[in-house]
């Protein structure tokens, strides 16, 4: 009982670990990657109850209710239809043993705690999410210009 309370206070109750590429085939999320369409895993975080699988096409989130339950909900967020925004990285404090990456994909907010020994990998994920967010924003602007151009062309 005390261990669970202490883990919650220290923020260790569901801290994730970054999975190395050679171990991607050992996680559950790999079963939902569309390998037949050349989808590839680029980054994977696994905690006691959740898996966050970042592929070249989507974020696959296996959402577990608890570490003791086998029941999970699968969510797939395509980058093409769900814009990434509000990307933040919270580094570890003096007592903290975890870092936190926060972002929104579409309207869904994510806050993922990861052990601070993975800070370098999480910094890379942060940069990748920022870049995807910027590219999505630039694409939105280009699409608006294209629509305006079509409107002008059709009215002349």
CORMO-V415559 format. One record per residue. N is the residue number from 0. RES is the residue in one letter. PHI is phi in degrees with one decimal (NA if undefined). NEAR is the number of other ideal C-beta (glycine too) atoms within 12 Angstrom. D_CENTER is the distance of its C-alpha to the mean C-alpha in whole Angstrom. Layout:
BEGIN
N | RES | PHI | NEAR | D_CENTER
N | RES | PHI | NEAR | D_CENTER
END
This chain:
BEGIN
0 | X | NA | 7 | 31
1 | X | -61.5 | 8 | 31
2 | X | -60.9 | 11 | 28
3 | X | -68.1 | 16 | 26
4 | X | -64.3 | 11 | 27
5 | X | -62.9 | 14 | 27
6 | X | -63.1 | 19 | 23
7 | X | -65.9 | 15 | 22
8 | X | -64.5 | 14 | 24
9 | X | -82.2 | 22 | 23
10 | X | 77.2 | 25 | 19
11 | X | -107.2 | 25 | 19
12 | X | -65.1 | 22 | 19
13 | X | -146.2 | 31 | 15
14 | X | -84.0 | 31 | 14
15 | X | -91.2 | 41 | 12
16 | X | -127.8 | 28 | 13
17 | X | -82.0 | 35 | 12
18 | X | -91.1 | 28 | 13
19 | X | -75.7 | 17 | 16
20 | X | -53.6 | 16 | 16
21 | X | -69.0 | 10 | 19
22 | X | -109.1 | 16 | 18
23 | X | -58.5 | 28 | 15
24 | X | -73.4 | 17 | 18
25 | X | -98.1 | 16 | 19
26 | X | -104.1 | 30 | 16
27 | X | -66.2 | 25 | 16
28 | X | -59.8 | 35 | 13
29 | X | -58.5 | 24 | 15
30 | X | -67.0 | 18 | 17
31 | X | -107.0 | 25 | 15
32 | X | -79.1 | 30 | 14
33 | X | -84.8 | 20 | 17
34 | X | -59.0 | 16 | 19
35 | X | -64.5 | 7 | 22
36 | X | -105.1 | 12 | 21
37 | X | 62.7 | 11 | 20
38 | X | -76.3 | 24 | 16
39 | X | -130.6 | 21 | 15
40 | X | -81.3 | 35 | 12
41 | X | -110.1 | 27 | 11
42 | X | -158.7 | 36 | 9
43 | X | -143.4 | 39 | 8
44 | X | -117.7 | 41 | 8
45 | X | -125.9 | 33 | 11
46 | X | -114.4 | 31 | 13
47 | X | -60.9 | 24 | 16
48 | X | -115.1 | 27 | 15
49 | X | -124.7 | 36 | 11
50 | X | -132.3 | 38 | 9
51 | X | -120.5 | 42 | 6
52 | X | -111.9 | 40 | 7
53 | X | -96.6 | 39 | 6
54 | X | -109.0 | 29 | 9
55 | X | -74.2 | 22 | 12
56 | X | -116.6 | 25 | 12
57 | X | -161.4 | 31 | 9
58 | X | -100.2 | 45 | 6
59 | X | -105.9 | 38 | 8
60 | X | -116.9 | 33 | 8
61 | X | -93.8 | 31 | 11
62 | X | -98.7 | 27 | 12
63 | X | -95.1 | 25 | 15
64 | X | -75.2 | 15 | 18
65 | X | -160.5 | 16 | 19
66 | X | -69.1 | 20 | 19
67 | X | -92.4 | 11 | 23
68 | X | -93.0 | 13 | 22
69 | X | -88.9 | 11 | 21
70 | X | -73.0 | 13 | 20
71 | X | -139.5 | 23 | 17
72 | X | -110.8 | 16 | 15
73 | X | -97.1 | 21 | 13
74 | X | -123.4 | 24 | 11
75 | X | -126.1 | 28 | 11
76 | X | -119.3 | 29 | 9
77 | X | -70.8 | 22 | 11
78 | X | -67.3 | 29 | 11
79 | X | -68.6 | 18 | 15
80 | X | -111.9 | 15 | 15
81 | X | -128.6 | 24 | 12
82 | X | -72.6 | 28 | 12
83 | X | -89.1 | 37 | 9
84 | X | -150.2 | 24 | 11
85 | X | 50.2 | 20 | 12
86 | X | -89.0 | 31 | 10
87 | X | -136.6 | 22 | 12
88 | X | -126.6 | 30 | 12
89 | X | -105.9 | 22 | 15
90 | X | -79.2 | 20 | 17
91 | X | -74.0 | 23 | 19
92 | X | -86.3 | 13 | 22
93 | X | -64.6 | 8 | 25
94 | X | -89.5 | 12 | 25
95 | X | -60.6 | 20 | 21
96 | X | -112.1 | 26 | 20
97 | X | -137.4 | 32 | 16
98 | X | -112.6 | 33 | 14
99 | X | -133.0 | 31 | 11
100 | X | -106.9 | 39 | 8
101 | X | -124.5 | 24 | 8
102 | X | -165.7 | 34 | 8
103 | X | -115.1 | 22 | 9
104 | X | -124.4 | 32 | 8
105 | X | 66.1 | 23 | 12
106 | X | -104.1 | 14 | 13
107 | X | -95.2 | 20 | 11
108 | X | -82.4 | 17 | 10
109 | X | -124.1 | 32 | 7
110 | X | -140.7 | 25 | 9
111 | X | -115.0 | 41 | 8
112 | X | -88.2 | 34 | 11
113 | X | -133.1 | 42 | 12
114 | X | -55.4 | 28 | 15
115 | X | -66.4 | 30 | 17
116 | X | -68.0 | 16 | 18
117 | X | -99.7 | 33 | 15
118 | X | -57.6 | 23 | 15
119 | X | -65.5 | 17 | 16
120 | X | -66.3 | 28 | 13
121 | X | -68.4 | 37 | 11
122 | X | -61.5 | 21 | 13
123 | X | -64.9 | 20 | 12
124 | X | -62.1 | 35 | 8
125 | X | -56.1 | 30 | 9
126 | X | -63.3 | 18 | 12
127 | X | -64.5 | 26 | 10
128 | X | -65.5 | 34 | 8
129 | X | -60.7 | 22 | 12
130 | X | -64.4 | 17 | 13
131 | X | -60.9 | 32 | 12
132 | X | -61.4 | 25 | 12
133 | X | -64.9 | 18 | 16
134 | X | -63.2 | 18 | 17
135 | X | -61.2 | 26 | 16
136 | X | -64.3 | 18 | 18
137 | X | -61.8 | 15 | 21
138 | X | -64.9 | 18 | 21
139 | X | -62.2 | 16 | 21
140 | X | -63.6 | 14 | 24
141 | X | -61.8 | 14 | 26
142 | X | -64.3 | 15 | 25
143 | X | -63.7 | 14 | 27
144 | X | -62.8 | 14 | 30
145 | X | -63.2 | 14 | 30
146 | X | -63.8 | 14 | 31
147 | X | -63.5 | 14 | 33
148 | X | -63.3 | 14 | 35
149 | X | -65.0 | 13 | 36
150 | X | -63.4 | 12 | 37
151 | X | -64.6 | 11 | 39
152 | X | -63.7 | 10 | 41
153 | X | -74.3 | 9 | 41
154 | X | -88.8 | 8 | 43
155 | X | -93.8 | 7 | 45
END
